[in-house]
Amino acid sequence: MSANGRLLVVPNTLDFGAAPLDLRLLMPQGVIDAAAALGHWACENAKTTRAFLKRVDAVTPLAQPLQAIDIRELPRTGKGRAAEASPAGLEPWLDVLRAGGDVGLLSEAGLPAVADPGALAVALAHQWEATVVPLPGASALSLALAASGLDGQSFAFVGYVPQDAAARSARLRELEATSRRLGQTQLLIETP
């Protein structure tokens, strides 16, 4: 099957929960312009996508009114933060791509598909022969690594640690041993 559209992997800001900064301080103008032009969005959360688009509109006017933009949340197959998108729920975006349209992929913060939902949507876009265009922007992982002073030449992202206290403690001891044995920085992610 051939699709002529593009899936744009759009970075989101990492400043939610703080006083919002001017969007131009957080991402390139080209990303803001590309986001303003999109009429279809696959996202982790529709509310935060609308908030992102309002910030975009303050810099570059949206190509159409926010109420007219097609914003759909990625369907989930499981519960919790490790849940991934269901292929069965992604048909609306396939139809847009087949028609030659573009779809934006946005997660709540950072770069979709990197420690955030969206990897399945990207994989399916490749299967559908759509062009996948990752736009430059912040990734919490790379920013944390850059600011840590830890080894940025050899590192591994290990995802989330268990919530159960005993399992969490065991996993952290395991990661510490791996870090020492391999001389490798271990990146993990935690949510509030």
Salt bridges, closest charged atoms under 4 A:
ASP15 OD1 - ARG55 NH1 2.92
ASP22 OD2 - ARG24 NH2 2.69
GLU44 OE2 - ARG76 NH2 3.78
ASP70 OD2 - HIS40 ND1 3.18
ASP70 OD1 - ARG72 NE 2.81
ASP95 OD1 - ARG98 NH1 3.78
ASP102 OD2 - ARG6 NH2 2.69
GLU174 OE2 - ARG171 NH1 2.46
GLU176 OE2 - ARG180 NH2 3.07
GLU190 OE2 - ARG168 NH1 2.81
